[in-house]
Structure formats: C-alpha cells, structure tokens
Amino acid sequence: MTSAKYDRAAWLIGPAGECAQRPALSQAGRVVLLGAPGVGKGTQAELLHQSLNACHLSTGDLFRGAKNQKGCLFSPAMAVALESMQKGELVADSTVWEIVRERSRCLLCRGGFILDGFPRTVPQALALRQLTERESLTLNAVVNYELPIPEIVERLSGRRTCERCKAIYQVTQRPARIEGVCDQCGGRLFQREDDRPEAFAVRMEAYERSTAPLIEFYRNLGLLLSVAAAGSPPEICARTISELKARIASKAVKGTSQYFPI
C-alpha cells in the first residue's frame, strides 16, 4: 500500500495545526521504533510510512522545527523544552510527555502512527501505555534496530538532512540526485552537529542510560522485535515488514490476531 505524504501539521505545529490530508483507514498499524543514534530510525520510519499508510511522528523533527521558528509563541511545555536544550540539558520526561499529550489526536488518528524518538525512557513508555489502554488502542510492535557501533559511526558521518522538509539522505547509501540538494523539495542538505563523530560518544552515553532499558520493558510486554539494520534502507524496510508479518501471523495462530495494513 502506498500513500501521499501527510504533512503532519498537527504534530509539528500543535493543537492549532490542521493536516491537509487525513488518512482514510478505519483501522491502522501502530509501531514504535527503537535503536541507537544513527541506526536509521528516521529513514525506516519514512519507508514504513509509505508501506503502512501510517503517519511518521518524530519528536526530533518536532524539536528541531521549533528551534528554527523564530519569534513564535510556543506552549509552556515547548518553551521549557527549548530552554533546556539551549542549556545543553536533557528535556524532562514530564515536559516531553506534555508536548506529546498536546498532540494526542495524532496518536488517536485512525491512520495509525510510526513513532520515532518517543518514547525514549521507561516513564515516557508508561505514559504512552496508559494512553493507549485508556483509548483501547493496540500497539502492534516495538521494532529495535541493531547495528555494530563502527557501522553506525560510518553511517552518521555521511548522513545529510534537508533544512526544509527534514528528509534524510546518506552520501554513499542513499545519496541525493544532485549533491547538497533535496530531491523532494529542493532544500539545502546539511550535516547536523550531533551527526559528527565527536558528538556520537555523548549521544551513545545518553542512549545507554535512558533508552536502552526500554528494550527490556517492551520485551517483557511481548512487543519487542529485534531487526538487523545492516544493508540498504529498502532491504532493512523489507526485513522489518517481514518480521511484522511474522509477528501478526503468530498472534493469529494463538487466537489473538491483530489488524495490520500490510
């Protein structure tokens, strides 16, 4: 299944945002993506969006977009988050959840979601679980992408991001047709500061401290799918969808089948 690219206005802007195109599905897949920084979650989220027809909801895009909006009025939670980031501090779990909660209709959207960058800690995961249980929503799977650290460093050093639409490229594995120019919108491609090798050690330390425990949390809930992140983006996406199909088939055999649009 393929779809037009949803603009995610309600996610990126907040409650005042209105998406130009609304998903047409009455049931949907809901997936969380985990993995170390640079493993390729954003790229896979975009490819899965095209296959599953579910919105790609990235907290990283949300924060980066807010930082680039000069002179805008932000919600109190977003203002606190931006202040923390400017100081080089981690944004508190309660603040992150408040920002997501402001956009809860995106999580409740009938088109489903692919969550990239949230949850990042067990408390955030607990808040998400409470919301899905309260709204009788099914979280289909939590995909944990795995890749050796040397390969992640190599991949990160070649990653480029569009300053306009946030599309992601990789200079050797997924290059733009014209060097430095986004295929989708013509925006300038740049290397994020946190993609530089010297920043990777700091990001990995934060990941191991806060995010890695999520793997055990979701494994205990029976939701974790470990997927090798080696190979080209299309190969990894095909591998992911194969694992998702196998999971749904296994649930069906056990009499607890779930809807999933693949």
C-alpha positions as CSV (number, residue, x, y, z in Angstrom):
1,M,0.0,0.0,0.0
2,T,1.3,3.5,-0.8
3,S,0.1,6.9,0.2
4,A,0.6,10.5,-0.3
5,K,2.9,12.1,2.2
6,Y,0.9,13.5,5.1
7,D,2.1,17.0,6.2
8,R,1.9,16.2,9.9
9,A,0.8,19.7,10.6
10,A,-1.0,18.9,13.8
11,W,2.1,17.1,15.1
12,L,4.7,19.7,14.1
13,I,2.6,22.7,15.0
14,G,0.4,21.5,17.9
15,P,-3.3,21.5,18.6
16,A,-3.8,24.5,16.2
17,G,-2.4,22.6,13.3
18,E,-4.7,21.0,10.7
19,C,-3.4,18.3,8.4
20,A,-4.1,18.9,4.7
21,Q,-4.8,15.3,4.1
22,R,-6.4,12.9,6.5
23,P,-5.8,9.1,6.4
24,A,-8.7,7.1,5.0
25,L,-8.2,3.9,7.0
26,S,-10.7,3.0,9.8
27,Q,-8.1,0.6,11.4
28,A,-4.4,1.1,11.5
29,G,-1.0,-0.1,12.5
30,R,0.8,1.4,15.4
31,V,4.6,0.9,15.7
32,V,7.3,2.3,17.9
33,L,10.9,2.4,16.6
34,L,13.9,2.0,18.9
35,G,17.6,1.8,18.2
36,A,20.9,3.6,18.9
37,P,21.5,7.1,17.5
38,G,22.3,6.9,13.8
39,V,20.9,3.4,13.3
40,G,18.5,4.7,10.7
41,K,15.2,5.0,12.5
42,G,14.1,8.2,10.7
43,T,14.8,6.7,7.2
44,Q,13.0,3.5,8.1
45,A,10.0,5.5,9.5
46,E,9.6,7.2,6.2
47,L,9.8,3.9,4.2
48,L,7.4,2.3,6.6
49,H,5.0,5.2,6.3
50,Q,4.9,4.6,2.5
51,S,4.1,0.9,3.1
52,L,1.8,1.1,6.1
53,N,-0.1,4.4,5.3
54,A,0.5,5.5,8.9
55,C,1.9,8.9,9.9
56,H,5.6,9.2,10.8
57,L,5.6,11.1,14.1
58,S,9.1,12.2,15.1
59,T,9.8,14.1,18.3
60,G,13.2,15.0,16.8
61,D,11.6,16.8,13.9
62,L,9.2,18.5,16.3
63,F,12.0,19.9,18.5
64,R,14.2,20.9,15.5
65,G,11.3,22.6,13.8
66,A,10.5,24.6,17.0
67,K,14.1,25.7,17.3
68,N,14.0,27.1,13.8
69,Q,10.8,29.1,14.3
70,K,12.0,32.5,15.4
71,G,9.6,34.8,17.2
72,C,6.8,32.2,17.5
73,L,4.5,31.7,20.5
74,F,5.1,28.2,22.0
75,S,3.1,26.3,24.5
76,P,4.5,26.4,28.1
77,A,5.9,22.9,27.7
78,M,7.6,23.6,24.4
79,A,9.1,26.8,25.9
80,V,10.5,24.8,28.8
81,A,11.9,22.1,26.4
82,L,13.6,24.7,24.2
83,E,15.2,26.4,27.3
84,S,16.5,23.0,28.5
85,M,18.0,22.3,25.0
86,Q,19.7,25.7,24.9
87,K,21.4,24.9,28.1
88,G,22.5,21.5,26.8
89,E,20.2,19.7,29.3
90,L,18.0,16.7,28.7
91,V,14.3,17.6,28.4
92,A,12.5,16.2,31.5
93,D,10.1,13.2,30.9
94,S,7.2,15.2,32.2
95,T,7.9,18.0,29.7
96,V,8.3,15.6,26.7
97,W,5.0,13.9,27.6
98,E,3.2,17.2,28.0
99,I,4.3,18.1,24.4
100,V,3.2,14.8,23.1
101,R,-0.1,15.0,25.0
102,E,-0.8,18.4,23.4
103,R,-0.7,16.4,20.1
104,S,-2.6,13.3,21.4
105,R,-5.1,13.5,18.5
106,C,-2.2,12.5,16.2
107,L,-1.8,9.3,18.3
108,L,-5.5,8.7,18.2
109,C,-5.7,9.3,14.4
110,R,-7.4,6.5,12.6
111,G,-4.5,6.3,10.2
112,G,-2.2,4.9,12.9
113,F,1.4,6.0,13.7
114,I,5.0,5.2,13.4
115,L,6.7,6.7,16.5
116,D,10.3,7.8,16.0
117,G,12.2,9.2,19.0
118,F,9.4,8.7,21.5
119,P,9.3,7.1,24.0
120,R,12.9,7.5,25.0
121,T,12.7,6.4,28.6
122,V,10.6,3.9,30.6
123,P,8.5,6.7,32.3
124,Q,7.6,8.0,28.8
125,A,6.7,4.4,27.7
126,L,4.5,4.1,30.7
127,A,2.7,7.3,29.9
128,L,2.2,6.1,26.3
129,R,0.9,2.7,27.5
130,Q,-1.6,4.4,29.8
131,L,-2.9,6.5,26.9
132,T,-3.3,3.5,24.5
133,E,-5.0,1.4,27.2
134,R,-7.4,4.3,28.1
135,E,-8.3,4.8,24.4
136,S,-8.5,1.0,23.7
137,L,-5.7,1.3,21.1
138,T,-3.4,-1.6,20.2
139,L,0.3,-1.1,19.9
140,N,1.3,-3.7,17.3
141,A,5.0,-3.9,17.8
142,V,8.2,-2.2,19.0
143,V,11.0,-2.6,16.5
144,N,14.5,-2.4,17.9
145,Y,17.1,-1.8,15.1
146,E,20.5,-3.3,15.8
147,L,23.9,-2.4,14.2
148,P,27.5,-2.6,15.4
149,I,28.8,0.8,16.6
150,P,31.6,1.2,14.0
151,E,29.0,0.9,11.2
152,I,26.7,3.4,13.0
153,V,29.6,5.9,13.1
154,E,30.3,5.5,9.4
155,R,26.6,5.9,8.6
156,L,26.2,9.0,10.7
157,S,29.2,10.7,9.2
158,G,27.6,10.5,5.8
159,R,24.1,11.5,6.8
160,R,22.6,14.7,5.5
161,T,19.3,16.3,6.4
162,C,17.1,18.7,4.4
163,E,16.8,22.0,6.2
164,R,13.2,22.4,4.9
165,C,11.3,19.1,4.8
166,K,13.7,17.1,7.1
167,A,14.2,14.3,4.5
168,I,17.2,12.2,5.3
169,Y,20.0,11.1,2.9
170,Q,23.2,9.2,3.1
171,V,26.1,10.2,0.8
172,T,27.0,6.6,-0.1
173,Q,23.9,4.5,0.6
174,R,21.1,6.9,-0.2
175,P,22.5,10.0,-2.0
176,A,20.5,12.9,-3.4
177,R,20.3,13.1,-7.2
178,I,22.0,16.5,-7.0
179,E,24.7,16.8,-4.3
180,G,23.6,19.0,-1.5
181,V,20.0,19.5,-2.8
182,C,16.9,17.7,-1.5
183,D,15.1,15.5,-4.1
184,Q,11.7,16.2,-2.6
185,C,11.6,20.0,-2.1
186,G,14.9,21.4,-3.4
187,G,16.0,22.5,0.1
188,R,19.7,22.6,1.2
189,L,21.2,19.5,2.7
190,F,23.3,19.9,5.8
191,Q,25.1,17.7,8.4
192,R,23.6,18.0,11.8
193,E,26.0,18.9,14.6
194,D,25.0,15.7,16.5
195,D,25.9,13.6,13.4
196,R,29.5,14.4,13.7
197,P,31.8,11.6,15.1
198,E,32.9,13.7,18.1
199,A,29.3,14.0,19.2
200,F,28.5,10.3,18.9
201,A,30.0,9.3,22.2
202,V,27.9,11.7,24.1
203,R,24.7,10.6,22.4
204,M,25.5,6.9,23.0
205,E,26.1,7.5,26.7
206,A,22.6,9.2,26.9
207,Y,21.1,6.3,24.9
208,E,22.6,3.6,27.1
209,R,21.5,5.4,30.3
210,S,17.9,6.3,29.3
211,T,16.7,4.5,26.2
212,A,18.3,1.1,26.3
213,P,16.2,0.0,29.3
214,L,13.1,0.3,27.0
215,I,14.3,-2.8,25.2
216,E,13.7,-4.9,28.3
217,F,10.5,-3.0,29.1
218,Y,8.9,-3.9,25.8
219,R,10.4,-7.4,25.7
220,N,8.6,-8.1,29.0
221,L,5.4,-6.9,27.3
222,G,5.9,-9.3,24.4
223,L,6.1,-6.4,21.9
224,L,9.8,-6.3,21.0
225,L,11.0,-7.2,17.5
226,S,14.8,-7.1,17.0
227,V,15.7,-6.3,13.4
228,A,19.2,-6.2,11.9
229,A,19.9,-2.7,10.5
230,A,22.6,-3.8,8.1
231,G,22.2,-3.3,4.3
232,S,20.4,-0.7,2.2
233,P,17.3,1.2,3.5
234,P,14.9,-0.8,1.2
235,E,16.5,-4.1,2.4
236,I,16.1,-3.1,6.0
237,C,12.5,-2.0,5.4
238,A,11.6,-5.3,3.7
239,R,13.2,-7.1,6.6
240,T,11.1,-5.1,9.1
241,I,7.8,-5.7,7.3
242,S,8.7,-9.5,7.1
243,E,9.2,-9.5,10.9
244,L,5.9,-7.6,11.4
245,K,4.0,-10.0,9.2
246,A,5.5,-13.0,11.1
247,R,4.5,-11.4,14.4
248,I,0.9,-10.9,13.3
249,A,0.7,-14.5,11.9
250,S,2.0,-15.8,15.2
251,K,-0.7,-13.8,17.1
252,A,-3.3,-15.2,14.7
253,V,-2.2,-18.8,15.4
254,K,-2.5,-18.1,19.2
255,G,-6.0,-16.7,18.7
256,T,-5.1,-13.1,19.4
257,S,-4.9,-11.8,15.8
258,Q,-4.4,-8.0,15.2
259,Y,-5.2,-5.9,12.3
260,F,-2.2,-4.7,10.4
261,P,-2.2,-2.9,7.0
262,I,0.5,-4.9,5.2
